[in-house]
Amino acid sequence: MTSIQFAVLGMLKLRPMTGYEIKQAYQKGPANFMPISFGQIYPALAKVGKEKMVRQDKQPGSRGSIRYFITGKGEEALREWLFSPRDPANYRELLLRLFFAAPSELAGLFGHVETFRKEEQARLRHYGDTRKWLDDAQARNPRLPIWKLVLEYGVLQSEGRVRWAERALAFMTNRNRRKKQ
């Protein structure tokens, strides 16, 4: 299954909705880090419907409006994806998992956030090595300032991701401490 299909299941876990309502609600949250279009929602609904992860109910008196409900099979698939031992494919999927996890379930994603932080720290070390190589091997190249400017984009992005991951880990740790008290 795709991240889009899991996003649709996650939205329906929040409450039953029509395809239009899914899109409208999604725009207020997850679309900020993983945009999807109407053109992706309806095929995803069809796929998870075919797999019996959602059921549909036509609204009485409405003009073709179909409300979708997540089934037990859909909830189980969503839960398996949320806490799958495999690392998320990218930061967008990690954020999507966090968005749909219940507050009591956050501890199950701690390792994913920690892995993400370590990967970004490794990327920062790589950028440092690249910067040193550029300074040593390309010192006379007139394009060097442009290359370093482009490199700085990646550095700033990774630094921001590391800071975010550290905040997320602190939040999760503090939340667990409060629960144990």
BATIPA-534076 format. One record per residue: z, x, y of N, C-alpha, C in turn. Coordinates in Angstrom, 2 decimals, always signed. Atoms other than C-alpha are relative to their C-alpha. Example, Ala and Ser with C-alpha at 12.3 -4.5 7.8 and 13.67 -1.06 7.14 Angstrom:
<lumtors>
LUMTOR / n.w / n.u / n.v / ca.w / ca.u / ca.v / c.w / c.u / c.v
LUMTOR / +0.00 / +0.89 / -1.19 / +7.80 / +12.30 / -4.50 / +0.00 / +0.90 / +1.20
LUMTOR / -0.06 / -0.82 / -1.19 / +7.14 / +13.67 / -1.06 / +0.73 / -0.77 / +1.09
</lumtors>
This chain:
<lumtors>
LUMTOR / n.w / n.u / n.v / ca.w / ca.u / ca.v / c.w / c.u / c.v
LUMTOR / +0.00 / +0.84 / -1.19 / +0.00 / +0.00 / +0.00 / +0.00 / +0.88 / +1.25
LUMTOR / +0.10 / -0.74 / -1.26 / -0.57 / +1.06 / +3.59 / +1.21 / -0.27 / +0.89
LUMTOR / -1.07 / +0.20 / -0.99 / +1.88 / +1.45 / +6.46 / -0.16 / -1.33 / +0.71
LUMTOR / +0.26 / +1.27 / -0.68 / +0.22 / -1.56 / +8.09 / +0.52 / -1.16 / -0.86
LUMTOR / -0.49 / +1.06 / +0.88 / +0.99 / -3.73 / +5.06 / +1.52 / -0.04 / -0.01
LUMTOR / -1.46 / -0.03 / -0.06 / +4.61 / -2.56 / +5.11 / +0.50 / -0.50 / +1.35
LUMTOR / -0.38 / +0.50 / -1.33 / +4.75 / -3.27 / +8.86 / -0.02 / -1.53 / +0.01
LUMTOR / +0.09 / +1.46 / +0.07 / +3.63 / -6.84 / +8.18 / +1.17 / -0.56 / -0.81
LUMTOR / -1.14 / +0.45 / +0.79 / +6.25 / -7.22 / +5.44 / +1.29 / +0.13 / +0.81
LUMTOR / -1.20 / -0.21 / -0.81 / +8.88 / -5.79 / +7.79 / +0.15 / -1.07 / +1.06
LUMTOR / -0.06 / +1.05 / -1.02 / +7.99 / -8.28 / +10.50 / +0.42 / -1.32 / -0.63
LUMTOR / -0.36 / +1.25 / +0.67 / +8.25 / -11.14 / +8.01 / +1.42 / +0.03 / -0.55
LUMTOR / -1.41 / -0.12 / +0.41 / +11.61 / -9.82 / +6.81 / +0.90 / -0.41 / +1.17
LUMTOR / -0.77 / +0.40 / -1.18 / +12.82 / -10.38 / +10.39 / +0.07 / -1.52 / +0.12
LUMTOR / +0.05 / +1.47 / -0.02 / +11.68 / -14.03 / +10.29 / -1.40 / -0.43 / -0.43
LUMTOR / +1.34 / +0.52 / +0.31 / +8.80 / -16.19 / +9.01 / -0.82 / -0.13 / +1.28
LUMTOR / +0.86 / +0.04 / -1.18 / +5.82 / -16.04 / +11.38 / -1.44 / -0.31 / -0.41
LUMTOR / +1.45 / +0.11 / +0.16 / +2.15 / -16.88 / +11.80 / -0.58 / +1.39 / +0.26
LUMTOR / +0.66 / -1.27 / -0.30 / -0.34 / -14.04 / +12.04 / +0.06 / +0.32 / +1.49
LUMTOR / -0.05 / -0.19 / -1.45 / -0.46 / -14.54 / +15.80 / +1.40 / +0.42 / +0.45
LUMTOR / -1.38 / -0.35 / -0.36 / +3.36 / -14.41 / +16.05 / +0.35 / +1.41 / -0.46
LUMTOR / -0.23 / -1.37 / +0.47 / +3.42 / -11.24 / +13.97 / -0.54 / +0.99 / +1.04
LUMTOR / +0.61 / -0.89 / -0.99 / +1.04 / -9.59 / +16.44 / +0.80 / +0.02 / +1.29
LUMTOR / -0.74 / +0.07 / -1.25 / +3.00 / -10.81 / +19.47 / +1.35 / +0.71 / -0.12
LUMTOR / -1.31 / -0.64 / +0.19 / +6.39 / -9.69 / +18.09 / -0.16 / +1.51 / -0.23
LUMTOR / +0.25 / -1.42 / +0.29 / +4.96 / -6.39 / +16.83 / -0.28 / +0.76 / +1.29
LUMTOR / +0.35 / -0.63 / -1.28 / +3.62 / -5.64 / +20.32 / +1.25 / +0.38 / +0.80
LUMTOR / -1.23 / -0.25 / -0.75 / +7.20 / -5.72 / +21.65 / +0.82 / +1.16 / -0.58
LUMTOR / -0.81 / -1.04 / +0.63 / +8.51 / -3.06 / +19.26 / -0.83 / +1.10 / -0.62
LUMTOR / +0.67 / -1.09 / +0.70 / +6.68 / -1.01 / +16.65 / -1.33 / +0.44 / +0.58
LUMTOR / +1.30 / -0.39 / -0.57 / +3.36 / -1.05 / +18.51 / +0.13 / +1.15 / +0.99
LUMTOR / -0.21 / -1.10 / -0.92 / +4.92 / +1.43 / +20.93 / -0.19 / +1.36 / -0.67
LUMTOR / +0.21 / -1.27 / +0.71 / +4.66 / +4.11 / +18.23 / -1.03 / -0.11 / -1.12
LUMTOR / +1.04 / +0.18 / +1.02 / +2.23 / +2.62 / +15.67 / -0.79 / -1.26 / +0.31
LUMTOR / +0.77 / +1.19 / -0.36 / -0.34 / +0.29 / +17.21 / -0.80 / -0.57 / -1.18
LUMTOR / +0.89 / +0.67 / +0.95 / -2.13 / -2.28 / +15.04 / -0.71 / -1.12 / +0.76
LUMTOR / +0.80 / +1.03 / -0.65 / -4.76 / -4.87 / +15.91 / +0.02 / -1.28 / -0.83
LUMTOR / +0.15 / +1.24 / +0.75 / -5.34 / -8.48 / +14.95 / -0.89 / +0.23 / -1.21
LUMTOR / +0.94 / -0.28 / +1.08 / -8.17 / -7.13 / +12.84 / +0.65 / +0.69 / -1.19
LUMTOR / -0.71 / -0.63 / +1.11 / -5.62 / -5.24 / +10.72 / +1.05 / -0.94 / -0.60
LUMTOR / -1.08 / +0.88 / +0.46 / -2.97 / -7.97 / +10.45 / -0.48 / -0.97 / -1.07
LUMTOR / +0.44 / +1.02 / +0.96 / -5.00 / -10.63 / +8.65 / -0.43 / +0.59 / -1.34
LUMTOR / +0.27 / -0.60 / +1.32 / -6.42 / -8.32 / +5.95 / +1.29 / +0.46 / -0.70
LUMTOR / -1.27 / -0.39 / +0.61 / -2.89 / -6.97 / +5.42 / +0.72 / -1.21 / -0.57
LUMTOR / -0.60 / +1.24 / +0.52 / -1.58 / -10.52 / +5.07 / -0.70 / -0.47 / -1.27
LUMTOR / +0.75 / +0.40 / +1.19 / -4.35 / -11.29 / +2.60 / +0.38 / +0.87 / -1.20
LUMTOR / -0.32 / -0.93 / +1.09 / -3.54 / -8.19 / +0.53 / +1.41 / -0.26 / -0.55
LUMTOR / -1.36 / +0.23 / +0.48 / +0.22 / -8.79 / +0.38 / +0.15 / -1.41 / -0.56
LUMTOR / +0.02 / +1.34 / +0.57 / -0.46 / -12.47 / -0.27 / -0.55 / +0.01 / -1.42
LUMTOR / +0.61 / -0.12 / +1.34 / -2.69 / -11.59 / -3.21 / +0.98 / +0.62 / -0.99
LUMTOR / -1.00 / -0.67 / +0.85 / +0.13 / -9.40 / -4.54 / +1.29 / -0.83 / -0.13
LUMTOR / -1.13 / +0.93 / +0.06 / +2.54 / -12.37 / -4.15 / +1.26 / +0.56 / +0.69
LUMTOR / -1.10 / -0.53 / -0.78 / +4.67 / -10.49 / -1.62 / +0.33 / -0.89 / +1.19
LUMTOR / -0.25 / +1.02 / -1.02 / +4.32 / -13.30 / +0.91 / -0.52 / -1.32 / -0.54
LUMTOR / +0.55 / +1.32 / +0.29 / +3.81 / -17.00 / +0.62 / -0.32 / -0.63 / +1.35
LUMTOR / +0.40 / +0.63 / -1.25 / +2.21 / -19.23 / +3.20 / +0.27 / -1.49 / -0.05
LUMTOR / -0.27 / +1.42 / -0.15 / +2.94 / -22.67 / +4.50 / -0.76 / -0.48 / +1.23
LUMTOR / +0.76 / +0.56 / -1.13 / +0.49 / -24.65 / +6.64 / +0.91 / -0.92 / +0.78
LUMTOR / -0.86 / +0.79 / -0.87 / +2.28 / -26.17 / +9.60 / -0.54 / -1.41 / +0.15
LUMTOR / +0.47 / +1.38 / -0.15 / +2.09 / -29.98 / +9.67 / -0.37 / -0.29 / +1.46
LUMTOR / +0.44 / +0.39 / -1.32 / +0.15 / -31.30 / +12.62 / -0.64 / +1.11 / +0.82
LUMTOR / +0.60 / -1.09 / -0.77 / -1.01 / -27.88 / +13.73 / -1.45 / +0.20 / -0.44
LUMTOR / +1.43 / -0.22 / +0.28 / -4.64 / -26.84 / +13.86 / -0.18 / +1.30 / -0.77
LUMTOR / +0.26 / -1.16 / +0.83 / -4.83 / -24.42 / +10.97 / +1.04 / +1.10 / +0.09
LUMTOR / -1.03 / -1.02 / -0.15 / -1.62 / -22.57 / +11.83 / +0.74 / +0.18 / -1.33
LUMTOR / -0.65 / -0.30 / +1.28 / -0.22 / -20.88 / +8.73 / +1.19 / +0.90 / +0.27
LUMTOR / -1.21 / -0.81 / -0.13 / +3.34 / -19.56 / +8.66 / +0.19 / +0.76 / -1.32
LUMTOR / -0.18 / -0.87 / +1.17 / +4.02 / -16.65 / +6.31 / +1.49 / +0.30 / -0.19
LUMTOR / -1.37 / -0.29 / +0.39 / +7.29 / -15.99 / +4.48 / -0.02 / +1.15 / -0.99
LUMTOR / -0.08 / -1.09 / +0.97 / +8.26 / -12.80 / +2.66 / +0.67 / -0.54 / -1.26
LUMTOR / -0.57 / +0.42 / +1.28 / +9.03 / -13.33 / -1.04 / +0.98 / +1.09 / -0.49
LUMTOR / -0.89 / -0.99 / +0.61 / +11.58 / -11.55 / -3.22 / -0.77 / +1.25 / -0.39
LUMTOR / +0.83 / -1.14 / +0.37 / +8.77 / -9.35 / -4.51 / -0.37 / +0.83 / +1.24
LUMTOR / +0.32 / -0.70 / -1.24 / +7.82 / -8.48 / -0.92 / +1.21 / +0.75 / +0.54
LUMTOR / -1.23 / -0.67 / -0.45 / +11.43 / -7.69 / +0.00 / +0.28 / +1.24 / -0.83
LUMTOR / -0.22 / -1.15 / +0.87 / +11.71 / -5.40 / -3.00 / -0.98 / +1.13 / +0.31
LUMTOR / +1.00 / -1.02 / -0.34 / +8.47 / -3.59 / -2.15 / +0.34 / +0.67 / +1.33
LUMTOR / -0.38 / -0.55 / -1.30 / +9.63 / -3.16 / +1.45 / +1.18 / +0.94 / -0.15
LUMTOR / -1.20 / -0.83 / +0.22 / +13.00 / -1.81 / +0.33 / -0.37 / +1.31 / -0.71
LUMTOR / +0.42 / -1.22 / +0.71 / +11.37 / +0.64 / -2.10 / -0.72 / +0.95 / +0.95
LUMTOR / +0.72 / -0.84 / -0.96 / +9.08 / +1.90 / +0.66 / +0.96 / +0.61 / +1.02
LUMTOR / -0.94 / -0.51 / -1.00 / +11.91 / +2.19 / +3.21 / +0.76 / +1.22 / -0.49
LUMTOR / -0.88 / -1.04 / +0.52 / +13.98 / +4.41 / +0.96 / -0.67 / +0.87 / -1.06
LUMTOR / +0.75 / -0.81 / +0.94 / +11.25 / +6.06 / -1.08 / +0.39 / +1.47 / +0.17
LUMTOR / -0.38 / -1.41 / -0.12 / +12.20 / +9.65 / -1.89 / -1.12 / +0.87 / +0.61
LUMTOR / +1.09 / -0.79 / -0.61 / +8.77 / +10.80 / -0.72 / +0.17 / -0.05 / +1.51
LUMTOR / -0.11 / -0.06 / -1.46 / +8.74 / +11.91 / +2.87 / -1.08 / -0.86 / +0.63
LUMTOR / +1.03 / +0.76 / -0.71 / +6.96 / +9.72 / +5.36 / -1.19 / +0.90 / +0.32
LUMTOR / +1.22 / -0.76 / -0.24 / +3.38 / +10.79 / +5.94 / -0.01 / +0.61 / +1.40
LUMTOR / -0.01 / -0.51 / -1.37 / +4.01 / +11.26 / +9.66 / +1.14 / -0.64 / +0.77
LUMTOR / -1.11 / +0.51 / -0.79 / +6.46 / +10.54 / +12.45 / -0.12 / -1.50 / +0.25
LUMTOR / +0.16 / +1.43 / -0.24 / +4.97 / +7.09 / +13.01 / +0.57 / -0.81 / -1.17
LUMTOR / -0.55 / +0.71 / +1.17 / +5.82 / +6.03 / +9.47 / +1.52 / +0.14 / -0.04
LUMTOR / -1.45 / -0.18 / -0.04 / +9.30 / +7.51 / +9.84 / +0.62 / -0.98 / +1.00
LUMTOR / -0.50 / +0.94 / -1.01 / +9.84 / +5.48 / +13.02 / -0.09 / -1.44 / -0.50
LUMTOR / +0.16 / +1.34 / +0.55 / +8.52 / +2.39 / +11.27 / +1.10 / -0.30 / -1.02
LUMTOR / -1.08 / +0.19 / +0.97 / +10.99 / +2.86 / +8.43 / +1.33 / -0.23 / +0.70
LUMTOR / -1.25 / +0.17 / -0.74 / +13.86 / +3.28 / +10.88 / +0.06 / -1.37 / +0.67
LUMTOR / +0.05 / +1.29 / -0.70 / +12.76 / +0.20 / +12.83 / +0.36 / -1.15 / -0.94
LUMTOR / -0.22 / +1.11 / +0.92 / +12.86 / -2.02 / +9.75 / +1.25 / +0.14 / -0.86
LUMTOR / -1.24 / -0.16 / +0.76 / +16.03 / -0.59 / +8.17 / +1.12 / -0.76 / +0.70
LUMTOR / -1.19 / +0.67 / -0.55 / +19.15 / -2.68 / +8.64 / +1.00 / +1.08 / +0.42
LUMTOR / -0.98 / -1.01 / -0.42 / +21.98 / -0.88 / +10.46 / +0.82 / +0.57 / -1.15
LUMTOR / -0.80 / -0.47 / +1.15 / +23.95 / -0.67 / +7.21 / -0.81 / +0.89 / -0.94
LUMTOR / +0.87 / -0.78 / +0.89 / +20.96 / +1.04 / +5.54 / -0.43 / +1.34 / +0.58
LUMTOR / +0.47 / -1.22 / -0.67 / +20.44 / +3.89 / +8.03 / +0.32 / +1.28 / -0.77
LUMTOR / -0.38 / -1.21 / +0.73 / +22.29 / +6.42 / +5.89 / -1.05 / +0.37 / -1.05
LUMTOR / +1.04 / -0.27 / +1.00 / +19.50 / +6.07 / +3.32 / -1.21 / +0.72 / +0.57
LUMTOR / +1.13 / -0.69 / -0.64 / +17.06 / +7.55 / +5.85 / +0.41 / +1.32 / +0.66
LUMTOR / -0.51 / -1.23 / -0.61 / +19.24 / +10.48 / +6.99 / -0.82 / +1.21 / -0.44
LUMTOR / +0.76 / -1.14 / +0.53 / +17.41 / +12.95 / +4.73 / -1.42 / +0.06 / +0.54
LUMTOR / +1.35 / +0.03 / -0.56 / +14.03 / +11.83 / +6.05 / -0.02 / +0.54 / +1.43
LUMTOR / -0.07 / -0.47 / -1.38 / +15.09 / +12.45 / +9.64 / +0.30 / +1.50 / +0.02
LUMTOR / -0.32 / -1.43 / +0.08 / +16.59 / +15.83 / +8.70 / -1.24 / +0.81 / -0.39
LUMTOR / +1.24 / -0.68 / +0.40 / +13.36 / +16.84 / +6.95 / -0.98 / +0.06 / +1.16
LUMTOR / +0.88 / +0.05 / -1.17 / +11.37 / +15.75 / +10.00 / +0.42 / +1.05 / +1.03
LUMTOR / -0.50 / -0.98 / -0.96 / +13.61 / +17.88 / +12.26 / -0.34 / +1.42 / -0.44
LUMTOR / +0.29 / -1.34 / +0.52 / +13.18 / +20.93 / +10.03 / -1.50 / +0.32 / +0.09
LUMTOR / +1.45 / -0.21 / -0.10 / +9.39 / +20.49 / +9.94 / -0.41 / +0.30 / +1.44
LUMTOR / +0.33 / -0.26 / -1.40 / +9.24 / +20.35 / +13.73 / +0.54 / +1.35 / +0.46
LUMTOR / -0.52 / -1.33 / -0.33 / +11.46 / +23.43 / +14.02 / -0.91 / +1.09 / -0.57
LUMTOR / +0.95 / -0.96 / +0.59 / +9.09 / +25.26 / +11.66 / -1.29 / +0.05 / +0.82
LUMTOR / +1.20 / +0.05 / -0.85 / +6.17 / +24.12 / +13.81 / +0.24 / +0.79 / +1.29
LUMTOR / -0.33 / -0.77 / -1.20 / +7.94 / +25.58 / +16.87 / -0.04 / +1.50 / -0.27
LUMTOR / +0.07 / -1.43 / +0.36 / +8.32 / +28.93 / +15.08 / -1.46 / +0.44 / -0.12
LUMTOR / +1.43 / -0.30 / +0.12 / +4.60 / +28.82 / +14.25 / -0.63 / +0.14 / +1.39
LUMTOR / +0.54 / -0.09 / -1.36 / +3.78 / +28.13 / +17.90 / +0.43 / +1.32 / +0.66
LUMTOR / -0.47 / -1.28 / -0.54 / +5.92 / +31.15 / +18.85 / -0.82 / +1.16 / -0.53
LUMTOR / +0.84 / -1.05 / +0.60 / +3.99 / +33.34 / +16.42 / -1.40 / -0.03 / +0.59
LUMTOR / +1.34 / +0.14 / -0.57 / +0.72 / +31.98 / +17.77 / -0.04 / +0.53 / +1.43
LUMTOR / -0.07 / -0.49 / -1.38 / +1.79 / +32.69 / +21.36 / +0.02 / +1.53 / +0.02
LUMTOR / -0.07 / -1.47 / +0.07 / +2.68 / +36.29 / +20.42 / -1.36 / +0.57 / -0.38
LUMTOR / +1.32 / -0.48 / +0.41 / -0.66 / +36.74 / +18.65 / -0.98 / -0.10 / +1.16
LUMTOR / +0.89 / +0.15 / -1.15 / -2.51 / +35.36 / +21.67 / +0.24 / +1.09 / +1.03
LUMTOR / -0.33 / -1.03 / -0.99 / -0.67 / +37.75 / +23.98 / -0.45 / +1.38 / -0.46
LUMTOR / +0.36 / -1.32 / +0.53 / -1.33 / +40.72 / +21.69 / -1.51 / +0.16 / -0.21
LUMTOR / +1.40 / -0.15 / +0.42 / -4.85 / +40.05 / +20.41 / -1.00 / -0.52 / +1.04
LUMTOR / +0.93 / +0.62 / -0.94 / -6.34 / +38.08 / +23.28 / +0.37 / +0.27 / +1.47
LUMTOR / -0.52 / -0.28 / -1.35 / -4.71 / +39.69 / +26.33 / -1.09 / +0.07 / +1.05
LUMTOR / +1.08 / -0.18 / -0.98 / -8.05 / +40.40 / +28.02 / -0.99 / -1.16 / +0.00
LUMTOR / +0.94 / +1.12 / +0.09 / -9.77 / +37.16 / +27.08 / +0.20 / -0.92 / +1.20
LUMTOR / -0.16 / +0.86 / -1.17 / -10.47 / +35.07 / +30.19 / +0.43 / -1.44 / -0.36
LUMTOR / -0.41 / +1.34 / +0.43 / -9.75 / +31.92 / +28.14 / +1.48 / -0.08 / -0.35
LUMTOR / -1.40 / -0.04 / +0.42 / -6.18 / +33.01 / +27.35 / +0.88 / -1.02 / +0.74
LUMTOR / -0.87 / +0.99 / -0.67 / -4.51 / +30.89 / +30.08 / -0.26 / -1.44 / -0.46
LUMTOR / +0.34 / +1.35 / +0.47 / -6.35 / +27.79 / +28.85 / +0.56 / -0.21 / -1.40
LUMTOR / -0.52 / +0.12 / +1.37 / -5.44 / +28.47 / +25.23 / +1.52 / -0.17 / +0.01
LUMTOR / -1.46 / +0.11 / -0.08 / -1.79 / +28.93 / +26.20 / +0.42 / -1.36 / +0.55
LUMTOR / -0.28 / +1.34 / -0.53 / -1.89 / +25.69 / +28.17 / -0.09 / -1.04 / -1.11
LUMTOR / +0.17 / +0.92 / +1.13 / -3.17 / +23.84 / +25.10 / +1.15 / +0.18 / -1.00
LUMTOR / -1.11 / -0.28 / +0.90 / -0.54 / +25.54 / +22.93 / +1.30 / -0.63 / +0.53
LUMTOR / -1.21 / +0.55 / -0.61 / +2.15 / +24.42 / +25.38 / +0.14 / -1.51 / -0.26
LUMTOR / -0.05 / +1.43 / +0.33 / +1.22 / +20.78 / +24.69 / +0.73 / -0.19 / -1.33
LUMTOR / -0.64 / +0.11 / +1.31 / +2.20 / +21.23 / +21.04 / +1.46 / +0.40 / +0.05
LUMTOR / -1.38 / -0.46 / -0.11 / +5.36 / +23.15 / +21.95 / +0.87 / -1.10 / +0.61
LUMTOR / -0.78 / +1.05 / -0.66 / +6.57 / +20.43 / +24.33 / +0.16 / -1.23 / -0.89
LUMTOR / -0.07 / +1.15 / +0.90 / +5.75 / +17.71 / +21.82 / +1.02 / +0.26 / -1.12
LUMTOR / -0.95 / -0.32 / +1.08 / +7.66 / +19.46 / +19.02 / +1.43 / +0.12 / +0.52
LUMTOR / -1.35 / -0.09 / -0.56 / +10.62 / +20.24 / +21.28 / +0.58 / -1.40 / +0.21
LUMTOR / -0.45 / +1.38 / -0.19 / +10.85 / +16.55 / +22.17 / +0.35 / -0.66 / -1.33
LUMTOR / -0.27 / +0.59 / +1.32 / +10.68 / +15.56 / +18.51 / +1.27 / +0.56 / -0.61
LUMTOR / -1.24 / -0.59 / +0.51 / +13.43 / +18.00 / +17.58 / +1.20 / -0.61 / +0.72
LUMTOR / -1.11 / +0.62 / -0.75 / +15.66 / +16.64 / +20.37 / +0.24 / -1.43 / -0.47
LUMTOR / -0.16 / +1.38 / +0.48 / +14.98 / +13.08 / +19.22 / +0.67 / -0.01 / -1.37
LUMTOR / -0.56 / -0.03 / +1.35 / +15.75 / +13.96 / +15.58 / +1.49 / +0.37 / +0.04
LUMTOR / -1.41 / -0.37 / -0.12 / +19.01 / +15.62 / +16.60 / +0.82 / -1.18 / +0.50
LUMTOR / -0.70 / +1.21 / -0.48 / +20.02 / +12.48 / +18.52 / +0.11 / -1.03 / -1.11
LUMTOR / -0.01 / +0.99 / +1.09 / +19.05 / +10.27 / +15.58 / +1.02 / +0.40 / -1.06
LUMTOR / -0.95 / -0.47 / +1.01 / +21.07 / +12.43 / +13.15 / +1.44 / -0.16 / +0.50
LUMTOR / -1.34 / +0.18 / -0.56 / +24.10 / +12.39 / +15.49 / +0.39 / -1.48 / -0.01
LUMTOR / -0.26 / +1.44 / +0.02 / +23.81 / +8.60 / +15.81 / +0.37 / -0.45 / -1.41
LUMTOR / -0.26 / +0.40 / +1.39 / +23.65 / +8.19 / +12.02 / +1.34 / +0.54 / -0.47
LUMTOR / -1.26 / -0.61 / +0.41 / +26.58 / +10.59 / +11.49 / +1.17 / -0.74 / +0.63
LUMTOR / -1.08 / +0.72 / -0.68 / +28.75 / +8.87 / +14.09 / +0.17 / -1.41 / -0.54
LUMTOR / -0.06 / +1.35 / +0.56 / +27.88 / +5.47 / +12.66 / +0.72 / +0.01 / -1.35
LUMTOR / -0.66 / -0.11 / +1.31 / +28.96 / +6.59 / +9.18 / +1.49 / +0.27 / +0.15
LUMTOR / -1.42 / -0.29 / -0.23 / +32.24 / +8.00 / +10.54 / +0.75 / -1.26 / +0.42
LUMTOR / -0.66 / +1.24 / -0.46 / +33.05 / +4.72 / +12.33 / +0.18 / -0.98 / -1.15
LUMTOR / -0.09 / +0.93 / +1.14 / +32.34 / +2.75 / +9.14 / +1.14 / +0.40 / -0.94
LUMTOR / -1.03 / -0.48 / +0.93 / +34.77 / +4.94 / +7.14 / +1.40 / -0.13 / +0.57
LUMTOR / -1.35 / +0.09 / -0.62 / +37.64 / +4.56 / +9.65 / +0.59 / -1.38 / -0.16
</lumtors>
